[in-house]
C-alpha cells in the first residue's frame, strides 16, 4: 500500500505487478492450503 501511495503515477503498472505476483502465489499456494485444510478438518 505504501508503495502505491508514494507512487500515484504508473498506477497501472503498480497494480499489474502485485496482481500478477498474487495470482502466481495463489495458483501455487491455493491447492497446498486447500489440501492442508482438508487434512486438518478430516475426521479422525
N, C-alpha and C positions, 0 to 999 in steps of 0.2 A: 504493500500500500504506500509506504513512504517513497519508494522509487517512482510510482505513478504520480504521487503528489508533487515531488520535487521536479519531475519532468512532464509537465502537462502537454507539451508538444510531442509529436510522434506517438499519440495515444494509441493509434492502431498497432504500431509495432510493439509498444509496451504491453498491449493486451495479447497480441498474437504469440509472443514469446512464452509468457507464463501459461497461456491456454494450451499451447502445443505440449509444453512440459507436463502440465497437469493431465492432459489427455493421455500422454505416453505413460505417466506414472499410474494413472487409473487403470489403463489396459493391462499393465504389468501386475500391479498390486491388487486390483479388484478381485480376480479369481483366487489369489492366495488368501486374502482377507475373508472372502466368502467361504472357502473350504475350511479355514481355521474356525470361523464362526459356526459352521455346520458341525465340525468335530466337537467344539466346545459345548454346543447345545444338544449333542447327541445323547439320548437316554442311556444310562449305564446298561 
